[in-house]
């Protein structure tokens, strides 16, 4: 986590891009899984950065789905189209101060509340990787089903067709005249625009609450750099191949881009840090100046009044008022004349 901002990524696993939900599951769980659809084994056991992994299911899901291989092979078998969308992939950075137990407990509660309780099957993996400088990067991958599960454990529809009706409630013929105008209506709200932002806000709340409870000072802001008015540039996703080369000390094009971005961002943050410190110093200086001036003015007023009122000579009321009025004008203090006329 950098600059109090959550690093996040949301994407769809798509068959049209040659992607496999089984492969994605193997990657996040650091396991070896076989895909019935592609007829191949995905072995992702080489890395040793796994902190924790698990599968969380809604109540009516078949118990065999606790095996991630069974779950994702079922998903791939159910999707027939060559351009099918297979799963949703999410990634969030987590505080490096968290230990394994905290990360697993907090994230399982988050996943259950935000996804599983809504009907999604969730497969997650928490990794603690290290960059070429030895800096840790704790993060979580979450793989989610896109279709709801029916009560009989079969996969339901993502959407349904709804005919467009005129003012009288009749169907409207389409341009070809061979059918009627219709639109796709989502059966579930998981794919609605704004969900990614909603989940990002939710995980920020969870992280901040956990940090506060654990006595960790850092707080995260779910807003993007742009929304916060900070001209920082987000780094690009390296990908598995580039990441492997970078770990071996081999620089890649995508790695070079990120290094240039990080160098630029570091310079910008130094400038913002300097501006923040300058603002704080200015506030302290202005406050000190105003406070000291106010204190001197009030002290002068009190001394002047005491000199007028605390002498052994009898002074007429009109003289007292005149002296106080003169003091008021000279020192700029506000005086209530009603109390100055009494001895």
N, C-alpha and C positions, 0 to 999 in steps of 0.2 A: 504494500500500500504506500503510495507516494503522495506527498503534499495534501494529506487528509482527504484523498479522493479514492473511491472504489474503482479498481480496474475490473471491467466486466465485458463479457461478450455473449451475444445471443445469436444463434443460427439454427437453420433447419437442415437435418440430415436428408439429402436428396439422392434418390437412385439415379437421376439423370446425370449426376456428377460422378457416378461410379462409387458413391458412398454406401456404407453398410452400417446399420444400427448395431449389428453384432460386433463389428470391428470397433465402433465407438465405445461400446461397453467394455470390450477387452482392453482398450487403451486406458480408460479412466480407472478400471479396477486392477490393472497390471496383471491380467490373467491371459490364458490361452483359450480361445473359444472358436468353435466350428460353425460356419454359416451354411445352412442347408441350401439356401437360395443360390449362393455363389459357389458352393462346393469347395470351400477352402478354409484353412485354419488361420486364425489371426493370433499370433503369439506376441504378446506385449509384456512379457515378464522380465525383460532385461533391466528395466529401471528399478532402482531401489529407493524410490522417494515416496512410497505409499504410506500415508498416515492412518487411513481408515477407509473402508468401503462398505456398501450395503445396498439392499433393495428394500424399498418401502412400498407397501401395496394398500389400496383401499379395501374395505371390509369384504366386499363381494368378489374380490379377485380370487381366482383359483390358487390354492396353496403352492402348486408346482411352479408358479411364476416367481417364487422366491429364488429359484435358480435362474440367474440372468440369461443363461444360454437358452433356456426354454422360453422365457419371456420375449426376447428379441427375435428369436427364430419364429415365434408365433406372429409377431408383428410383421416380419418380412414375408411370411407365407400369406398373410391376409391381404397384403397390398399387391395387386395384380399389375398395375400400370407401370410402364417403363420410366415414367417421370414421377413416380410416387414420392410423396413426402413421408418419411419413415419415423422421424422423432425430432424432438426439440432439444438442442444442446445449449446449456448455460454454463458460464464460468464466472466466478467471483473471487477477487483477492480477499484474504483474511489477515487479521493482525498476526504478525510474526511472533508476538509475545504469547499467543495461545499455545497451550500444550495439547497433546493428542486427545486426552479425555475431554477437555473443554471444546475443542473443535468438533468432535463427533457428537457430543451431547447437544450443543447449541444448534448445529446444522441439521441434525435429525429433527429437532423440534420445528425449525424453520421450514424444512421440506414438507413435513407432515401438515403444518398449518397452511402453507401457501399452495401446495400442489396435491398431496395425497388426499386431504380432506375434500378437495374439489373433484376427485374421481380419477386423477392421473396415477399411473404407475411410475415410480421414480427410482432410478439407479444412480448412485453417487460414488465419487471417489475423491478423497482429500489427499493432496500431494504437498510435500515440502521439498521443493527443488532449490538449487543453488546456481547462481550465475557464474560467469568466469572470474568475478571478483570475490567469490565466496559468500555473497550476500544471499540470505534465505528468501524464499518466496512461497509463503503458505497460501494455497488457493484450493477451491473446490470446483469439481466438474459435476454437473447434474444432467442426466439424460432422462427425458420425459416422453411418455406416449402422447400421441396426438388424437387418438380416438377414445371415446368413452367406452367403458365396459358395461355391457348389458347385465341384467340381474342373472341371466343364465350363463354368464362368463364368456359370452361371445363378444366380438368387437362391434361396437355400434357405428353409426354414421357420423361423419364430421359435420355435415350440413344437409339441408334438404332444399328442394326446389319449391319456390313460392310464386304463384302466378300474379302478374300485375293486373289490377282491376281498375275499371273506369269508375266514374262517379256513381253509376247505378249498380256497381258490384259485379259487372260482367268482365270476362276475360278480354284482353285487347290483342287482336291479331298482330303477328309480327310482320316485318317488311316483306317476307316471301309469301305470306298468306297461307303457308302450310302448317303453321303452328301459332302459339300464343307467346306473348312477352312474359318472361319470367326472370326471377333473380334468385341468387343463392343466399340462403339464410343459415348462419352458423347455429348448429344445435347447442354448442357450448361456447363460452366466451373466452376460451383459452387463447384463441388466435386473434382477438380483437386488438386494434392498434392502441397502444398505451400500456399494454400489459407488462412489457419489458421495463418500462419506467416505474410502474407500480411495484414490481418485484424488487427492483433496485432500491427504491425507497424503503421497502420493508426490510431488506437485509441490512441496510444502513442503520435502521432503528434497532435491530437485533444486536449488531456489532457495538453500537454506542452504549446500549443498556448493559451488555456483557462487560465491556471495558470499564464502565463506571462501577459495576459491582466488584470487579477484580482489582480496582485501584489503578487501572491503566489510563494514563493521561490522554492518549490520542482519541480524538473524535473524528468521524468521517462525515463528509458531505456528499449526499447522493447526486447532487447536481453536477453537470459536466463543467469542464473548464470554461466553455463558452457561456453557459448560463450564469456562472459565477463572475464573469467579467475578467477572467484570467487568460491572457493570450498564450496558453501552453498548447502544445501539439501532442495528441495521444500517440503512443507507439503503435506500430503495426504488429499483427500476429505473425510470429516466426514460422509456425508449422512444425510438425514432428521432424522432418528431414533437416531443415535448417537448424533447429534446436540441437539435434544430434551432432551436426558438424561444428556448431559453435562450442559445444561442450568439449570437443576434441581439440579446440584451439584453432579451428579453421574458420576464418571469417567468411561470411556469406553476404550477398547483396542486401538481403532483408536485415541482416544483423548490422551492416554498415548504416543503413537508413535509421535504424533505432539508435545507434550510437550518436549519429548526428542530431537526432531529435532530443536525446537525453542531454547532450552538451548544450543545445539551445535552451532547453527547459531549465537547466541548472543556472544558466546565466540570467534568465528571466526571474527565477525565484530569488536570486541574490538581489536583483534590483528591487523586487517587491518587498523583500525583507528589509532592505535599507530604507525604503519609503515608509514602511510600517514603524521602524525604530525612530525615524525622523519625526513622524506624526506624534508618536508618544512623547518624545522629548519636547516638541513644540507645545503639546498640551500641558505638560508639567511646567514648562517655563511660563506660559501665559497664565496658568492658574496661580502659580507662585507670585507673579507680578500683580495680578488683580487682588489676591488675598492680602499681600503685604500692603498694597495701597489702601485697601479698604480698612485694614487694621489701623494704619497710621491716621487715617481720616477720622475714624471713630474715637481713637485715643485723644487726638487733638480737640475734638468736640467736647469730650468729657472733661479734660483738663481746663478748657476755657470756661465751661459752665461752673466747675468747682471753684475756680478763681473768682468768679463773679458772685457766687452764692455763699461761699464759705469764709468770707472776710468778717472781721469784728465790727465793721461799719454798717449802720442801717442804710439800706439802699431802697429807693423808691421802686415800686412795681414797674413803672414806665422805664426806669433805668435798666432794670433786670431784663425786660423784654428787648430793649435796644441792644444790650450787650450780647444776648443770646442770638438776636437777629443778625448782628454783625458777625458773630462766630459762625452762624449758618452760612452766611454769604462767603466768608473767608475760606471755610473748610469744605463747603459743599455737602454738609451733612443735613439730614432731615430732622427737624426738631419740632415736637409738639408744644406749642406756646401755652396750651392750657395748663400743662404741669409746670411750666417755668414761672408762672405768676404766683406760685405758692412757695412759702419759706419752709 
